[in-house]
Amino acid sequence: MKVELTLPPPLWMQDETTQIIMRVLNTENDEPQTLFVGGCVRNWILNKEVHDIDLATKYTPEVVVEKLKQADIKVIPTGIDHGTVTAVLNGKPFEITTLRHDVATDGRHAEVCFTDDWLEDAKRRDFTMNTLLADISGNIYDLLGRGIEDTKARHVVFVGDAATRIREDYLRILRFFRFHAFYGHGEMNEEALKACQLAVDKISSLSLERVSSEFLKILGVDHATEILTTMFDNKILEDLSAKNYQPKILEKLCAAQLEHNAINVETRLFVLAGNKASLFDDYLRLSHAQKKFIIKLEMVAGIEFYEDEKALKKAIFYHGNDLLLQGYLLNIAKGEVKEDAKMIKVLKNWQAPKCPINGETLMKEGFVTGPDLGIELKRRTEEWLEIALEN
């Protein structure tokens, strides 16, 4: 393969753990058997933080497993039927996938077979910026001839024909918008946007879990309003916004969350629902914790305790810092309170004391389980909290 670009190896590539993995999965031959692929190479070129290190290899999964075990490296068969295993060394995971090409696709799943052809593997990937390969010396390979150029220009472009790539997996519609939000610059690729528009009805064929995962990632970008507006204008998941949704409020909320390092997608969903606790059950599969947070957010979204420090501390005792901070930032975004640095400090740093009174305490005094115990526990807790906050 031809080296298209060579850059100084970054720290994650120089790390001894990474070096060991690459030595185990490469021979002394001139031609590499295993290379870094996709996101880690893309982010390296863009000077973005690399979180996950993915590898592509000519070796079959069985050979990969054998080589790792011989080197006493832990192996997890995370997706071995599709050619993927995870190596864990010194607590660091490396996802290793055998080169593949698609045999059949139906828009949701792909039937694949293994290959030793780097180009065939590149052709089945979604975006050109995800096709880049690199070796341990910092040499970058661009088999399609445009991955480096598109990455540097921050152009999110499908590999080959956009409509074909989308028909292979309809989740790529949402991935296109997410990647543009994270990595794109300037106007969206026209061919890609048109292909997404034409296939929008196919999103309903995907599982709620897959749609939810992708949409919540989109919602979690630093400034989500712009990409969401583009999606909704193009009929992409437009039902995930209520008629009374106000983009300006979301824009202000995103800015406030970013300023205070408190990005929270549940609060953003709350705004999309028109500032109420709608869980979008027909479109999203949220966790129990996420649903609980949204429901409680509606409960604390009032402004009665956000301008009184003692009342705010009481609320934190009962509901926690994170929930109350989101409620406060939401009210700032809605223009119902003005940001107060003192209140922000309380919300982010004040730790509620632990109440020494509980049900067991009262049962030792003769109370029995039932409504009276609950009433008395509530009364004593409030009494204790009032005194604790005076000290």
Summary of the structure (lengths in Angstrom):
residues: 391
radius of gyration: 25.9
end to end distance: 71.2
largest distance: 81.8
contacts: 1176
relative contact order: 0.06
helix: 51%
strand: 13%
